[in-house]
Amino acid sequence: MSTTSVEVVLVKAGRTKIRYPAELVGDDGTRVTVTAPWAAPGVRDFGFVRFEPGDVFTEHYWRDRWFAVKEVRTGEGTLKGWYCDITRPAVLGDGELLVEDLDLDLWVSADGSSVLRLDEDEFEESGLAAHDPDAADAARRALDELEGLALAGGLTGLLAPSRPSGAGR
């Protein structure tokens, strides 16, 4: 099976925050899944998890949901957890997967014992609620939805492979 390369483009406040190559591993028309190595230089230590060279991210983006879920594993395959970005729905076209970061994040540890809401202060400071209240409401609902799923047993159901339309009939 051949793989298709795409460029993930993460924008924030109208500017490109990061762009990196990824391999497209699935697109069911609603959810796009890519895999990529840790794209930032060096190590990023959040205190509750370290992202470092060699880590592999399997990233799930939706065209109809306001979030992205990134499964994070070591290079040896050990699950670290899931880093979830609250975003506008993703757009895939012309070899790019465009994602707009809305500041809110959620971390879910591999064993599910830690579910952390992140960057709520940055979200409030962004001004999104003032200039796009509908988007701000959608972002808050998306964070609440992900947190609820994580606390109710994890994100694996959300990330299960989708069945092709017509399957099981």
DSSP file with accessible surface (Angstrom, degrees, kcal/mol):
  #  RESIDUE AA STRUCTURE BP1 BP2  ACC     N-H-->O    O-->H-N    N-H-->O    O-->H-N    TCO  KAPPA ALPHA  PHI   PSI    X-CA   Y-CA   Z-CA
    1    1 A M              0   0  219      0, 0.0     2,-0.2     0, 0.0     0, 0.0   0.000 360.0 360.0 360.0 131.6    0.0    0.0    0.0
    2    2 A S        -     0   0  102      1,-0.0     2,-0.3     2,-0.0     0, 0.0  -0.559 360.0-138.6 -86.5 150.2    1.4    3.4   -0.9
    3    3 A T        -     0   0   92     -2,-0.2     2,-0.5    20,-0.0    22,-0.1  -0.787   7.8-139.4-105.8 154.2    1.3    6.3    1.5
    4    4 A T  E     -A   24   0A  78     20,-0.8    20,-3.7    -2,-0.3     2,-0.3  -0.953  13.4-138.5-114.2 130.3    0.5    9.8    0.7
    5    5 A S  E     +A   23   0A  77     -2,-0.5     2,-0.3    18,-0.2    18,-0.2  -0.662  23.4 178.2 -86.9 141.7    2.4   12.7    2.2
    6    6 A V  E     -A   22   0A   8     16,-2.8    16,-2.7    -2,-0.3     2,-0.6  -0.927  28.3-123.9-133.2 160.8    0.6   15.8    3.3
    7    7 A E  E     -Ab  21  96A  63     88,-2.5    90,-2.9    -2,-0.3     2,-0.5  -0.942  21.0-145.9-105.5 119.4    1.8   19.0    5.0
    8    8 A V  E     -Ab  20  97A   1     12,-3.0    12,-1.9    -2,-0.6     2,-0.6  -0.774  15.5-166.8 -84.3 127.0    0.0   19.7    8.3
    9    9 A V  E     -Ab  19  98A   4     88,-3.0    90,-2.7    -2,-0.5     2,-0.6  -0.959   3.4-167.5-120.5 111.2   -0.3   23.5    8.7
   10   10 A L  E     -Ab  18  99A  12      8,-2.8     7,-3.1    -2,-0.6     8,-1.5  -0.894   9.8-172.4-101.6 118.1   -1.3   24.7   12.2
   11   11 A V  E     -Ab  16 100A  24     88,-2.8    90,-3.0    -2,-0.6     2,-0.4  -0.826   8.0-174.1-110.6 152.0   -2.4   28.3   12.2
   12   12 A K  E >  S-A   15   0A  52      3,-2.9     3,-1.9    -2,-0.3    90,-0.1  -0.972  72.1  -8.5-146.8 126.4   -3.1   30.5   15.3
   13   13 A A  T 3  S-     0   0   95     88,-0.5     3,-0.1    -2,-0.4    -1,-0.1   0.863 130.6 -53.2  54.3  38.7   -4.5   34.0   15.2
   14   14 A G  T 3  S+     0   0   73      1,-0.2     2,-0.4     0, 0.0    -1,-0.3   0.450 119.3 100.3  82.0   0.4   -4.0   34.2   11.4
   15   15 A R  E <  S-A   12   0A 196     -3,-1.9    -3,-2.9     0, 0.0     2,-0.4  -0.917  80.7-105.0-121.2 148.5   -0.3   33.1   11.4
   16   16 A T  E     -A   11   0A  77     -2,-0.4    -5,-0.3    -5,-0.2     3,-0.1  -0.553  32.3-177.8 -70.9 120.7    1.3   29.8   10.7
   17   17 A K  E     -     0   0A 108     -7,-3.1     2,-0.3    -2,-0.4    -6,-0.2   0.865  66.6 -19.2 -84.8 -45.6    2.4   28.4   14.1
   18   18 A I  E     -A   10   0A  55     -8,-1.5    -8,-2.8     2,-0.0    -1,-0.4  -0.975  54.1-164.0-159.4 150.6    4.1   25.2   12.6
   19   19 A R  E     +A    9   0A 111     -2,-0.3   -10,-0.2   -10,-0.2   -12,-0.0  -0.992  18.8 164.3-138.1 142.0    4.0   23.2    9.5
   20   20 A Y  E     -A    8   0A  18    -12,-1.9   -12,-3.0    -2,-0.4     2,-0.2  -0.995  37.4-101.4-156.1 152.1    5.4   19.7    9.1
   21   21 A P  E     +A    7   0A  87      0, 0.0     2,-0.3     0, 0.0   -14,-0.2  -0.502  41.5 173.2 -76.7 145.6    5.2   16.7    6.8
   22   22 A A  E     -A    6   0A   3    -16,-2.7   -16,-2.8    -2,-0.2     2,-0.5  -0.960  32.3-114.6-145.3 161.1    3.0   13.8    7.7
   23   23 A E  E     -AC   5  35A  61     12,-2.7    12,-2.0    -2,-0.3     2,-0.5  -0.887  27.5-130.0-101.1 126.3    1.8   10.5    6.2
   24   24 A L  E     +AC   4  34A  37    -20,-3.7   -20,-0.8    -2,-0.5    10,-0.2  -0.640  33.7 168.1 -74.1 119.7   -1.9   10.3    5.4
   25   25 A V  E     +     0   0A  72      8,-2.7     2,-0.3    -2,-0.5     9,-0.2   0.538  61.6   6.4-112.1 -10.1   -3.1    7.0    6.8
   26   26 A G  E     + C   0  33A  28      7,-1.6     7,-3.1     0, 0.0    -1,-0.3  -0.914  44.9 174.1-171.5 143.5   -6.8    7.4    6.6
   27   27 A D  E     + C   0  32A  71     -2,-0.3     5,-0.2     5,-0.2    -3,-0.0  -0.791   2.9 173.3-152.9 105.8   -9.6    9.7    5.2
   28   28 A D        -     0   0   74      3,-1.9     4,-0.1    -2,-0.3    -1,-0.0   0.255  64.8 -95.9 -97.0  11.3  -13.2    8.6    5.5
   29   29 A G  S    S+     0   0   47      2,-0.3     3,-0.1     1,-0.1    33,-0.0   0.106 121.2  43.0  96.3 -22.5  -14.6   11.8    4.3
   30   30 A T  S    S+     0   0   58      1,-0.3    33,-2.8    32,-0.1     2,-0.4   0.683 113.0  42.9-117.3 -48.2  -15.1   13.1    7.8
   31   31 A R  E     - D   0  62A  22     31,-0.2    -3,-1.9    32,-0.1     2,-0.5  -0.891  63.1-161.8-109.2 134.3  -12.0   12.2    9.8
   32   32 A V  E     -CD  27  61A   0     29,-3.4    29,-3.1    -2,-0.4     2,-0.5  -0.948   8.6-165.5-111.5 129.0   -8.5   12.5    8.4
   33   33 A T  E     +CD  26  60A  13     -7,-3.1    -8,-2.7    -2,-0.5    -7,-1.6  -0.970  12.1 169.5-119.8 130.9   -5.7   10.6   10.2
   34   34 A V  E     -CD  24  59A   0     25,-2.4    25,-3.0    -2,-0.5     2,-0.4  -0.887  21.0-144.5-129.7 162.7   -2.0   11.2    9.7
   35   35 A T  E     +CD  23  58A  41    -12,-2.0   -12,-2.7    -2,-0.3    23,-0.2  -0.986  26.1 158.6-129.3 142.6    1.1   10.1   11.4
   36   36 A A  E     - D   0  57A   4     21,-2.3    21,-3.2    -2,-0.4   -14,-0.1  -0.985  38.5-108.8-157.1 150.2    4.2   12.1   12.0
   37   37 A P  E     - D   0  56A  89      0, 0.0    19,-0.2     0, 0.0    18,-0.0  -0.392  63.8 -68.7 -73.6 161.9    7.3   12.3   14.2
   38   38 A W        -     0   0   43     17,-2.2    16,-0.2    14,-0.3    18,-0.0  -0.321  54.2-162.6 -50.4 122.4    7.6   15.0   16.8
   39   39 A A        +     0   0   43     -3,-0.1    -1,-0.2     2,-0.1   -20,-0.1   0.653  54.9  86.0 -95.4 -18.3    8.0   18.0   14.6
   40   40 A A  S    S-     0   0   30      1,-0.1     2,-0.2     2,-0.1     4,-0.1  -0.497  86.8 -97.5 -83.5 156.6    9.4   20.7   17.0
   41   41 A P  S    S-     0   0  131      0, 0.0    -1,-0.1     0, 0.0    -2,-0.1  -0.474  80.7 -19.7 -72.0 139.9   13.1   21.0   17.7
   42   42 A G  S    S-     0   0   40     -2,-0.2     2,-0.3    -3,-0.0    -2,-0.1  -0.116 102.9 -30.2  68.9-157.8   14.4   19.4   20.9
   43   43 A V        -     0   0   70      9,-0.2     2,-0.5     2,-0.0     9,-0.2  -0.761  43.3-159.1-102.2 141.6   12.4   18.4   23.9
   44   44 A R  E     -J   51   0B 137      7,-3.0     7,-2.7    -2,-0.3     2,-0.7  -0.966  10.3-166.6-121.0 111.0    9.2   20.0   25.2
   45   45 A D  E     +J   50   0B  95     -2,-0.5     5,-0.2     5,-0.2    -2,-0.0  -0.881  13.9 176.3-102.5 112.7    8.6   19.2   28.8
   46   46 A F        -     0   0   49      3,-2.8     2,-0.2    -2,-0.7     4,-0.1   0.472  49.6-115.4 -89.5  -6.5    5.1   20.2   30.0
   47   47 A G  S    S+     0   0   69      2,-0.4     3,-0.1     1,-0.1    -1,-0.0  -0.234 113.0  53.4  96.9 -42.8    5.6   18.7   33.5
   48   48 A F  S    S+     0   0   71      1,-0.3     2,-0.3    -2,-0.2    -1,-0.1   0.591 124.5   7.2 -98.8 -14.4    3.0   16.1   33.0
   49   49 A V        -     0   0   15     60,-0.1    -3,-2.8     2,-0.0     2,-0.5  -0.963  64.1-138.8-161.1 151.9    4.5   14.7   29.7
   50   50 A R  E     -J   45   0B 106     -2,-0.3     2,-0.5    -5,-0.2    -5,-0.2  -0.979   9.4-158.7-116.2 128.2    7.6   15.2   27.6
   51   51 A F  E     +J   44   0B   6     -7,-2.7    -7,-3.0    -2,-0.5    23,-0.0  -0.910  29.1 162.5-100.1 133.4    7.5   15.3   23.9
   52   52 A E    >   -     0   0   56     -2,-0.5     3,-2.5    -9,-0.2   -14,-0.3  -0.953  45.5 -67.2-149.4 162.5   10.9   14.5   22.4
   53   53 A P  T 3  S+     0   0   87      0, 0.0    22,-0.2     0, 0.0     3,-0.1  -0.231 119.0  35.0 -51.6 137.6   12.7   13.5   19.2
   54   54 A G  T 3  S+     0   0   48      1,-0.4     2,-0.0   -16,-0.2    19,-0.0   0.063  85.6 126.9 101.1 -24.7   11.7    9.9   18.3
   55   55 A D    <   -     0   0    4     -3,-2.5   -17,-2.2    19,-0.2     2,-0.5  -0.387  49.9-145.9 -63.7 146.9    8.1   10.3   19.5
   56   56 A V  E     -DE  37  73A  54     17,-2.9    17,-2.3   -19,-0.2     2,-0.5  -0.968   7.7-157.6-120.5 130.5    5.4    9.4   17.0
   57   57 A F  E     -DE  36  72A  11    -21,-3.2   -21,-2.3    -2,-0.5     2,-0.7  -0.919   7.7-163.2-109.6 126.3    2.1   11.2   16.8
   58   58 A T  E     -DE  35  71A  36     13,-2.4    13,-3.1    -2,-0.5     2,-0.5  -0.962  24.6-161.5-104.0 113.2   -1.0    9.6   15.2
   59   59 A E  E     -DE  34  70A   5    -25,-3.0   -25,-2.4    -2,-0.7     2,-0.5  -0.867  12.6-162.0-110.4 130.1   -3.2   12.6   14.6
   60   60 A H  E     -DE  33  69A  14      9,-3.0     9,-2.1    -2,-0.5     2,-0.4  -0.941  11.8-179.8-114.0 123.5   -6.9   12.6   14.1
   61   61 A Y  E     -DE  32  68A   2    -29,-3.1   -29,-3.4    -2,-0.5     2,-0.4  -0.948  12.0-150.3-123.2 143.1   -8.6   15.6   12.5
   62   62 A W  E     -D   31   0A  13      5,-0.8    28,-2.6    -2,-0.4   -31,-0.2  -0.893  15.8-153.4-116.3 144.9  -12.3   16.1   11.8
   63   63 A R  S    S+     0   0   78    -33,-2.8   -32,-0.1    -2,-0.4    -1,-0.1   0.580 102.5  35.8 -83.5 -12.5  -14.0   18.1    9.1
   64   64 A D  S    S+     0   0  100    -34,-0.3     2,-0.3    24,-0.1    -1,-0.2   0.236 107.0  72.2-126.6  11.0  -17.1   18.4   11.3
   65   65 A R  S    S-     0   0   79    -35,-0.2    25,-0.3     2,-0.2     2,-0.3  -0.932  73.7-128.0-128.5 157.5  -15.8   18.7   14.8
   66   66 A W  S    S+     0   0   66     -2,-0.3    21,-1.0    72,-0.2     2,-0.3  -0.206  81.5  59.5 -98.9  41.2  -14.0   21.4   16.7
   67   67 A F  E     - F   0  86A   1     19,-0.3    -5,-0.8    -2,-0.3     2,-0.3  -0.991  58.8-146.1-158.0 165.1  -11.0   19.4   17.9
   68   68 A A  E     -EF  61  85A   0     17,-2.5    17,-2.0    -2,-0.3     2,-0.5  -0.986  15.2-151.6-132.0 141.7   -8.0   17.2   16.9
   69   69 A V  E     -EF  60  84A   0     -9,-2.1    -9,-3.0    -2,-0.3     2,-0.6  -0.975   8.0-165.6-119.7 125.9   -6.8   14.2   19.0
   70   70 A K  E     -EF  59  83A  17     13,-2.4    13,-2.6    -2,-0.5     2,-0.5  -0.940   9.2-151.6-116.9 112.3   -3.1   13.2   18.8
   71   71 A E  E     -EF  58  82A  37    -13,-3.1   -13,-2.4    -2,-0.6     2,-0.5  -0.725  18.2-154.2 -80.1 128.2   -2.1    9.9   20.2
   72   72 A V  E     +EF  57  81A   0      9,-3.2     8,-3.2    -2,-0.5     9,-1.4  -0.917  18.9 169.5-113.9 125.5    1.5   10.2   21.4
   73   73 A R  E     -EF  56  79A  87    -17,-2.3   -17,-2.9    -2,-0.5     6,-0.2  -0.947  34.4-111.3-128.9 153.5    3.9    7.2   21.5
   74   74 A T    >   -     0   0   25      4,-2.5     3,-2.0    -2,-0.3   -19,-0.2  -0.289  43.5 -99.3 -69.0 167.5    7.6    6.8   22.1
   75   75 A G  T 3  S+     0   0   47      1,-0.3    -1,-0.1   -22,-0.2   -20,-0.1   0.771 127.5  56.8 -60.3 -23.7    9.7    5.7   19.2
   76   76 A E  T 3  S-     0   0  168      2,-0.1    -1,-0.3     1,-0.0   -21,-0.1   0.473 124.2-104.5 -86.8  -5.3    9.5    2.2   20.8
   77   77 A G    <   +     0   0   35     -3,-2.0     2,-0.4     1,-0.3    -2,-0.1   0.438  68.7 146.9 100.5   1.1    5.7    2.3   20.7
   78   78 A T        -     0   0   93      1,-0.1    -4,-2.5    -5,-0.0     2,-0.3  -0.578  51.1-120.1 -74.3 127.7    4.9    2.9   24.3
   79   79 A L  E     +F   73   0A  40     -2,-0.4    -6,-0.3    -6,-0.2    31,-0.1  -0.507  31.6 177.5 -70.1 126.7    1.7    5.0   24.7
   80   80 A K  E     -     0   0A  35     -8,-3.2    30,-1.5     1,-0.4     2,-0.3   0.774  51.2 -98.4 -92.6 -38.6    2.3    8.3   26.5
   81   81 A G  E     -FG  72 109A   0     -9,-1.4    -9,-3.2    28,-0.3     2,-0.4  -0.975  41.8 -57.8 151.6-161.4   -1.3    9.6   26.1
   82   82 A W  E     -FG  71 108A  18     26,-2.9    26,-2.4    -2,-0.3     2,-0.6  -0.982  30.0-161.3-126.3 126.5   -3.4   11.9   24.0
   83   83 A Y  E     -FG  70 107A  22    -13,-2.6   -13,-2.4    -2,-0.4     2,-0.5  -0.937  16.4-162.0-105.0 121.8   -2.9   15.6   23.4
   84   84 A C  E     -FG  69 106A   0     22,-3.3    22,-2.1    -2,-0.6     2,-0.4  -0.923   4.6-161.0-112.7 126.0   -6.1   17.2   22.2
   85   85 A D  E     -FG  68 105A   9    -17,-2.0   -17,-2.5    -2,-0.5     2,-0.6  -0.874  17.0-135.2-101.1 136.0   -6.2   20.5   20.5
   86   86 A I  E     +F   67   0A   0     18,-2.6    16,-2.8    -2,-0.4     2,-0.3  -0.816  46.1 154.3 -87.5 124.0   -9.4   22.5   20.2
   87   87 A T  E     - G   0 101A   2    -21,-1.0    14,-0.2    -2,-0.6     3,-0.1  -0.911  49.9 -93.4-142.0 165.5   -9.5   23.7   16.6
   88   88 A R  S    S-     0   0   60     12,-1.8    12,-0.3    -2,-0.3   -23,-0.1  -0.469  72.2 -70.1 -71.6 159.8  -11.9   24.8   13.9
   89   89 A P        -     0   0   40      0, 0.0   -26,-0.2     0, 0.0    11,-0.2  -0.235  62.9-107.8 -53.6 141.6  -12.9   21.9   11.7
   90   90 A A        -     0   0    5    -28,-2.6     2,-0.4   -25,-0.3     9,-0.2  -0.350  24.7-150.4 -75.1 154.0   -9.9   20.8    9.5
   91   91 A V  E     -H   98   0A  88      7,-2.2     7,-3.3    -2,-0.1     2,-0.5  -0.993   7.3-165.6-127.4 123.5   -9.6   21.4    5.8
   92   92 A L  E     +H   97   0A  43     -2,-0.4     2,-0.3     5,-0.2     5,-0.2  -0.945  30.7 126.2-110.7 125.4   -7.7   19.0    3.5
   93   93 A G  E >   +H   96   0A  34      3,-2.6     3,-2.0    -2,-0.5    -2,-0.1  -0.913  59.3  14.5-173.4 147.7   -6.8   20.2    0.0
   94   94 A D  T 3  S-     0   0  174      1,-0.3     3,-0.1    -2,-0.3   -88,-0.0   0.850 128.5 -54.5  52.6  39.3   -3.8   20.6   -2.4
   95   95 A G  T 3  S+     0   0   44      1,-0.2   -88,-2.5   -89,-0.1     2,-0.4   0.588 116.9 106.9  77.1   7.8   -1.6   18.4   -0.2
   96   96 A E  E <   -bH   7  93A  76     -3,-2.0    -3,-2.6   -90,-0.2     2,-0.7  -0.961  56.2-154.1-122.8 142.1   -2.2   20.4    2.9
   97   97 A L  E     -bH   8  92A   0    -90,-2.9   -88,-3.0    -2,-0.4     2,-0.5  -0.950  23.1-158.7-109.8 105.9   -4.2   19.7    6.1
   98   98 A L  E     +bH   9  91A  73     -7,-3.3    -7,-2.2    -2,-0.7     2,-0.4  -0.794  15.0 175.1 -95.3 127.3   -5.1   23.2    7.4
   99   99 A V  E     -b   10   0A   1    -90,-2.7   -88,-2.8    -2,-0.5     2,-0.7  -0.998  20.9-148.8-135.6 128.7   -6.0   23.4   11.1
  100  100 A E  E     -b   11   0A  60     -2,-0.4   -12,-1.8   -12,-0.3     2,-0.3  -0.876  17.5-142.7-102.2 114.5   -6.7   26.6   13.1
  101  101 A D  E     -G   87   0A   3    -90,-3.0   -88,-0.5    -2,-0.7   -14,-0.2  -0.560  11.5-167.2 -76.2 130.4   -5.7   26.2   16.8
  102  102 A L  E     -     0   0A   8    -16,-2.8     2,-1.1    -2,-0.3   -15,-0.1   0.053  42.5-113.0-109.6  24.5   -8.1   27.9   19.2
  103  103 A D  E    S+     0   0A  17    -17,-0.2    20,-0.1     1,-0.2    19,-0.1  -0.134  81.0 111.8  80.0 -39.6   -5.8   27.8   22.3
  104  104 A L  E     +     0   0A   3     -2,-1.1   -18,-2.6   -18,-0.1     2,-0.3  -0.449  43.1 175.5 -70.0 142.4   -7.7   25.3   24.4
  105  105 A D  E     -GI  85 118A   5     13,-2.0    13,-3.1   -20,-0.2     2,-0.4  -0.946  20.2-154.5-141.9 162.5   -6.1   21.9   25.0
  106  106 A L  E     -GI  84 117A   0    -22,-2.1   -22,-3.3    -2,-0.3     2,-0.4  -0.998   6.0-157.7-139.2 135.4   -6.7   18.7   26.9
  107  107 A W  E     -GI  83 116A   5      9,-2.4     9,-2.8    -2,-0.4     2,-0.4  -0.960   7.1-174.0-112.7 134.5   -4.2   16.1   28.0
  108  108 A V  E     -GI  82 115A   1    -26,-2.4   -26,-2.9    -2,-0.4     7,-0.2  -0.988  21.8-133.4-126.7 119.2   -5.2   12.5   28.8
  109  109 A S  E >   -G   81   0A  16      5,-2.6     3,-1.7    -2,-0.4   -28,-0.3  -0.259  27.3-105.5 -69.4 160.8   -2.5   10.2   30.2
  110  110 A A  T 3  S+     0   0   40    -30,-1.5   -29,-0.2     1,-0.3    -1,-0.1   0.850 122.2  43.6 -56.8 -36.8   -2.1    6.7   28.8
  111  111 A D  T 3  S-     0   0  123    -31,-0.2    -1,-0.3   -32,-0.1   -30,-0.1   0.453 109.7-122.2 -90.4   0.0   -3.7    5.1   31.8
  112  112 A G  S <  S+     0   0   35     -3,-1.7    -2,-0.1     2,-0.2    41,-0.1   0.464  81.1 116.9  77.6   1.3   -6.5    7.7   31.9
  113  113 A S  S    S+     0   0   96      1,-0.1     2,-0.5    -5,-0.1    -1,-0.1   0.723  70.2  53.0 -76.5 -19.0   -5.7    8.7   35.5
  114  114 A S        +     0   0   34      2,-0.0    -5,-2.6   -66,-0.0     2,-0.5  -0.970  56.5 169.7-123.1 119.2   -4.9   12.3   34.5
  115  115 A V  E     -I  108   0A  28     -2,-0.5     2,-0.5    -7,-0.2    -7,-0.2  -0.972  16.9-175.5-126.8 109.9   -7.2   14.4   32.4
  116  116 A L  E     -I  107   0A  58     -9,-2.8    -9,-2.4    -2,-0.5     2,-0.4  -0.941  22.1-146.1-118.9 124.8   -6.0   18.0   32.3
  117  117 A R  E     -I  106   0A  71     -2,-0.5     2,-0.3   -11,-0.2   -11,-0.2  -0.744  31.7-164.7 -80.6 131.9   -7.7   21.1   30.8
  118  118 A L  E     +I  105   0A  26    -13,-3.1   -13,-2.0    -2,-0.4    -2,-0.0  -0.892  48.7   9.1-125.5 150.7   -4.9   23.4   29.4
  119  119 A D     >  +     0   0   46     -2,-0.3     4,-2.1   -15,-0.2     5,-0.1   0.681  63.9 143.4  63.4  26.7   -4.5   26.9   28.3
  120  120 A E  H  > S+     0   0   84      1,-0.2     4,-2.2     2,-0.2     5,-0.2   0.869  74.4  55.1 -64.0 -31.0   -7.9   28.3   29.4
  121  121 A D  H  > S+     0   0   99      2,-0.2     4,-2.4     1,-0.2    -1,-0.2   0.925 106.8  49.3 -66.3 -42.2   -6.1   31.5   30.3
  122  122 A E  H  > S+     0   0   70      1,-0.2     4,-1.3     2,-0.2    -2,-0.2   0.893 109.3  53.3 -62.4 -39.1   -4.7   31.8   26.8
  123  123 A F  H  <>S+     0   0    5     -4,-2.1     5,-0.6     2,-0.2     3,-0.5   0.941 109.9  46.5 -61.5 -46.5   -8.1   31.2   25.3
  124  124 A E  H ><5S+     0   0  114     -4,-2.2     3,-0.9     1,-0.2    -2,-0.2   0.902 113.5  49.4 -63.5 -39.2   -9.7   34.0   27.4
  125  125 A E  H 3<5S+     0   0  153     -4,-2.4    -1,-0.2     1,-0.2    -2,-0.2   0.700  94.2  76.4 -73.0 -18.3   -6.8   36.4   26.4
  126  126 A S  T 3<5S-     0   0   48     -4,-1.3    -1,-0.2    -3,-0.5    -2,-0.2   0.728  94.4-134.4 -67.3 -23.1   -7.2   35.5   22.7
  127  127 A G  T X>5 +     0   0   28     -3,-0.9     4,-2.2    -4,-0.5     3,-0.6   0.540  64.3 131.4  82.0   4.9  -10.3   37.7   22.4
  128  128 A L  H 3>< +     0   0    8     -5,-0.6     4,-3.0     1,-0.2     8,-0.3   0.903  67.0  58.4 -59.3 -39.9  -12.1   35.0   20.4
  129  129 A A  H 34 S+     0   0   41     -6,-0.3    -1,-0.2     1,-0.2     8,-0.1   0.852 110.6  43.8 -60.1 -32.7  -15.2   35.4   22.6
  130  130 A A  H <4 S+     0   0   92     -3,-0.6    -1,-0.2     2,-0.2    -2,-0.2   0.914 123.7  31.3 -79.4 -43.4  -15.5   39.1   21.7
  131  131 A H  H  < S+     0   0  137     -4,-2.2    -2,-0.2     1,-0.2    -3,-0.2   0.664 137.6  17.6 -95.6 -14.5  -14.8   38.9   17.9
  132  132 A D     X  +     0   0   46     -4,-3.0     4,-2.2    -5,-0.3     3,-0.4  -0.459  64.8 168.8-150.5  72.6  -16.3   35.4   17.2
  133  133 A P  H  > S+     0   0   67      0, 0.0     4,-2.5     0, 0.0     5,-0.2   0.831  78.4  57.0 -60.7 -31.4  -18.6   34.3   20.0
  134  134 A D  H  > S+     0   0  126      2,-0.2     4,-2.3     1,-0.2     5,-0.2   0.922 109.3  45.6 -64.9 -42.6  -20.1   31.4   18.1
  135  135 A A  H  > S+     0   0    1     -3,-0.4     4,-2.6     2,-0.2    -1,-0.2   0.901 111.6  52.6 -66.3 -39.7  -16.6   30.0   17.6
  136  136 A A  H  X S+     0   0    0     -4,-2.2     4,-2.4    -8,-0.3    -2,-0.2   0.922 110.5  47.7 -62.9 -41.8  -15.7   30.5   21.2
  137  137 A D  H  X S+     0   0   72     -4,-2.5     4,-2.4     2,-0.2    -1,-0.2   0.919 111.6  50.0 -64.2 -42.9  -18.9   28.7   22.3
  138  138 A A  H  X S+     0   0    8     -4,-2.3     4,-2.3     1,-0.2    -2,-0.2   0.897 110.4  51.3 -62.1 -39.5  -18.1   25.8   19.9
  139  139 A A  H  X S+     0   0    0     -4,-2.6     4,-2.3     2,-0.2    -2,-0.2   0.932 110.4  47.7 -64.3 -44.8  -14.6   25.6   21.3
  140  140 A R  H  X S+     0   0   77     -4,-2.4     4,-2.4     1,-0.2    -2,-0.2   0.910 112.3  49.5 -63.8 -41.5  -15.8   25.4   24.9
  141  141 A R  H  X S+     0   0  154     -4,-2.4     4,-2.6     2,-0.2    -1,-0.2   0.896 109.6  52.3 -63.4 -39.5  -18.4   22.7   24.0
  142  142 A A  H  X S+     0   0    5     -4,-2.3     4,-2.6     2,-0.2     5,-0.2   0.919 109.8  48.1 -63.9 -42.2  -15.6   20.7   22.2
  143  143 A L  H  X S+     0   0    0     -4,-2.3     4,-2.6     1,-0.2     5,-0.2   0.937 112.7  48.5 -63.6 -44.1  -13.4   20.9   25.2
  144  144 A D  H  X S+     0   0   83     -4,-2.4     4,-2.6     1,-0.2    -2,-0.2   0.906 111.2  51.2 -61.8 -41.3  -16.3   19.8   27.5
  145  145 A E  H  X S+     0   0   87     -4,-2.6     4,-2.5     2,-0.2    -2,-0.2   0.945 112.4  44.9 -62.1 -48.2  -17.1   16.9   25.1
  146  146 A L  H  X S+     0   0    0     -4,-2.6     4,-2.7     2,-0.2    -2,-0.2   0.919 113.2  50.1 -63.6 -43.4  -13.5   15.6   25.0
  147  147 A E  H  X S+     0   0   50     -4,-2.6     4,-2.7    -5,-0.2     5,-0.2   0.934 110.7  50.7 -61.5 -42.5  -13.2   15.9   28.7
  148  148 A G  H  X S+     0   0   38     -4,-2.6     4,-1.7    -5,-0.2    -2,-0.2   0.918 111.3  47.5 -61.0 -44.5  -16.4   14.0   29.2
  149  149 A L  H  <>S+     0   0   63     -4,-2.5     5,-1.4     2,-0.2    -1,-0.2   0.925 112.7  49.3 -61.6 -44.3  -15.3   11.2   26.9
  150  150 A A  H ><5S+     0   0    7     -4,-2.7     3,-1.1     1,-0.2     4,-0.5   0.917 113.4  45.5 -63.5 -42.4  -11.9   11.0   28.6
  151  151 A L  H 3<5S+     0   0  117     -4,-2.7    -1,-0.2     1,-0.2    -2,-0.2   0.768 108.2  58.6 -73.5 -23.1  -13.5   10.8   32.1
  152  152 A A  T 3<5S-     0   0   89     -4,-1.7    -1,-0.2    -5,-0.2    -2,-0.2   0.298 140.7 -54.1 -90.3   8.5  -16.1    8.3   31.0
  153  153 A G  T < 5S-     0   0   68     -3,-1.1     3,-0.2    -4,-0.1    -3,-0.2   0.488  90.1 -76.0 135.6   4.3  -13.6    5.7   29.9
  154  154 A G      < -     0   0   23     -5,-1.4     3,-0.2    -4,-0.5     4,-0.2  -0.374  46.7 -77.1 108.2 179.2  -11.2    7.2   27.4
  155  155 A L  S  > S+     0   0    0      1,-0.2     4,-1.7     2,-0.1     3,-0.2   0.388  92.1 100.6-102.1   0.9  -10.9    8.3   23.8
  156  156 A T  H  > S+     0   0   95     -3,-0.2     4,-0.8     1,-0.2    -1,-0.2   0.857  80.9  53.6 -62.5 -35.1  -10.5    4.9   22.2
  157  157 A G  H >4 S+     0   0   61     -3,-0.2     3,-0.6     1,-0.2    -1,-0.2   0.916 108.9  49.4 -63.7 -40.6  -14.1    4.7   21.1
  158  158 A L  H 34 S+     0   0   29      1,-0.2    -1,-0.2    -3,-0.2    -2,-0.2   0.855 115.4  44.3 -63.3 -34.0  -13.8    8.1   19.4
  159  159 A L  H 3< S+     0   0   19     -4,-1.7    -1,-0.2     2,-0.0    -2,-0.2   0.464  82.3 123.4 -95.6  -1.6  -10.6    7.0   17.6
  160  160 A A  S << S-     0   0   48     -4,-0.8    -3,-0.0    -3,-0.6    -4,-0.0  -0.257  78.7 -89.1 -57.8 144.6  -11.8    3.5   16.6
  161  161 A P        -     0   0  116      0, 0.0     2,-0.2     0, 0.0    -1,-0.1  -0.304  46.2-120.6 -56.8 136.1  -11.6    3.0   12.8
  162  162 A S        -     0   0   57     -3,-0.1     3,-0.0  -131,-0.1    -3,-0.0  -0.487  22.0-120.5 -76.7 152.3  -14.7    4.1   11.1
  163  163 A R        -     0   0  173     -2,-0.2     3,-0.1     1,-0.1    -1,-0.1  -0.742  31.7-104.6 -91.4 141.2  -16.7    1.6    9.1
  164  164 A P    >   -     0   0  102      0, 0.0     3,-2.2     0, 0.0    -1,-0.1  -0.280  49.8 -87.7 -60.1 149.1  -17.2    2.3    5.4
  165  165 A S  T 3  S+     0   0  122      1,-0.3     3,-0.1     3,-0.0    -3,-0.0  -0.319 117.9  27.3 -60.0 138.6  -20.7    3.5    4.6
  166  166 A G  T >  S+     0   0   39      1,-0.3     3,-1.3    -3,-0.1    -1,-0.3   0.273  88.3 137.5  91.5 -10.4  -23.0    0.5    3.9
  167  167 A A  T <   +     0   0   42     -3,-2.2    -1,-0.3     1,-0.2    -4,-0.1  -0.429  66.7  19.5 -69.5 141.6  -20.9   -1.8    6.2
  168  168 A G  T 3         0   0   71      1,-0.3    -1,-0.2    -2,-0.1    -3,-0.0   0.535 360.0 360.0  82.9   4.5  -22.9   -4.1    8.4
  169  169 A R    <         0   0  247     -3,-1.3    -1,-0.3     0, 0.0     0, 0.0  -0.596 360.0 360.0 -88.1 360.0  -26.1   -3.8    6.5
